[in-house]
Amino acid sequence: MIALAFILARAVVTAAMFGPQAAYFAELFPPQRRFAGFAFARELGSLLSGGPAPFVATALVAAYGTWWPVACYAMFLSVCTVVAIWIGPETYQENIAEDASEQAELPAAIPARA
């Protein structure tokens, strides 16, 4: 029963995280740079917060001998996420299908040969 509870909780938490994240990142970038922007933003966040997390958690448990500092660290990262979303741009009235940059057309990746 405990394993089933963990599996179900993991499934719900993962869906609750990745569902809104995809829509949020898609709204942040124009179509011509959406994939690169989404990938860069997502992977940079993973690198900066998820990469050192096991080492920080281990150091906190070793220093304090309890799991409470790790919970506080997770809450700190959650607060950082909320602040970043709060100060991020609001795009609900923008047409995300249009490119709002000065250069609406990007040059072809491979030039045509004569």
C-alpha positions in Angstrom: 0.0 0.0 0.0 2.9 2.4 0.7 4.5 1.7 -2.6 1.1 2.3 -4.4 0.7 5.6 -2.5 4.1 6.7 -3.6 3.5 5.7 -7.2 0.2 7.6 -7.3 1.5 10.6 -5.5 4.5 10.8 -7.9 2.2 10.5 -10.9 0.0 13.3 -9.7 2.9 15.6 -8.7 4.7 15.1 -12.0 1.5 15.8 -14.0 0.8 18.9 -11.9 4.3 20.2 -12.5 4.8 19.4 -16.2 1.3 20.4 -17.5 1.4 24.1 -16.5 5.1 24.3 -17.1 4.8 23.5 -20.8 2.0 26.1 -21.3 3.9 28.7 -19.3 7.2 28.3 -21.2 5.3 28.3 -24.6 3.8 31.7 -23.8 7.2 33.2 -22.9 8.9 32.8 -26.3 7.9 33.7 -29.9 7.4 30.8 -32.3 10.7 31.1 -34.0 12.6 30.7 -30.7 10.1 28.8 -28.6 12.0 25.4 -28.7 15.4 26.9 -27.9 14.0 29.2 -25.2 12.0 26.5 -23.6 14.9 24.1 -23.6 17.4 26.7 -22.3 15.1 27.9 -19.5 14.1 24.4 -18.4 17.6 23.0 -18.5 19.3 26.0 -16.9 16.8 25.8 -14.0 17.4 22.1 -13.6 21.2 22.7 -13.6 21.1 25.5 -11.1 18.6 24.0 -8.6 18.4 20.3 -9.3 22.1 19.6 -9.8 23.4 20.6 -6.4 20.3 19.6 -4.5 21.5 16.1 -3.4 24.8 17.5 -2.3 23.2 20.4 -0.4 20.7 18.0 1.2 23.5 15.7 2.3 25.5 18.6 3.7 22.5 19.9 5.6 21.7 16.5 7.1 25.4 16.0 8.0 25.6 19.4 9.6 22.3 19.4 11.5 21.6 15.7 11.9 18.0 16.0 11.0 15.8 16.3 7.9 14.3 19.7 8.8 16.9 21.8 7.1 16.4 19.8 3.9 12.7 20.6 4.0 13.5 24.3 4.6 15.8 24.2 1.5 13.0 22.7 -0.6 10.7 25.4 0.6 13.3 28.0 -0.3 13.5 26.7 -3.8 9.7 26.7 -4.0 9.6 30.3 -2.9 12.2 31.2 -5.6 9.9 29.5 -8.2 6.9 31.5 -7.0 8.8 34.8 -7.0 10.1 34.1 -10.6 6.6 33.3 -11.9 5.2 36.4 -10.0 7.6 38.8 -11.7 7.5 37.1 -15.1 5.7 38.7 -17.9 2.0 38.3 -18.3 1.1 37.2 -21.8 -2.5 36.3 -21.7 -3.6 39.1 -24.1 -0.8 38.5 -26.6 -1.1 36.3 -29.7 1.6 33.7 -29.1 1.4 32.6 -32.8 2.9 35.9 -34.0 6.6 36.9 -33.8 6.8 40.2 -32.0 10.5 40.8 -32.8 11.8 43.3 -35.4 13.0 40.4 -37.6 9.8 38.5 -38.3 11.4 36.2 -40.9 14.4 34.2 -40.1 16.9 33.4 -42.9 17.0 29.9 -44.2 19.3 27.6 -42.4 20.8 26.2 -45.7 21.2 28.6 -48.5 19.7 27.6 -51.9 22.3 26.5 -54.5 22.1 27.8 -58.1 
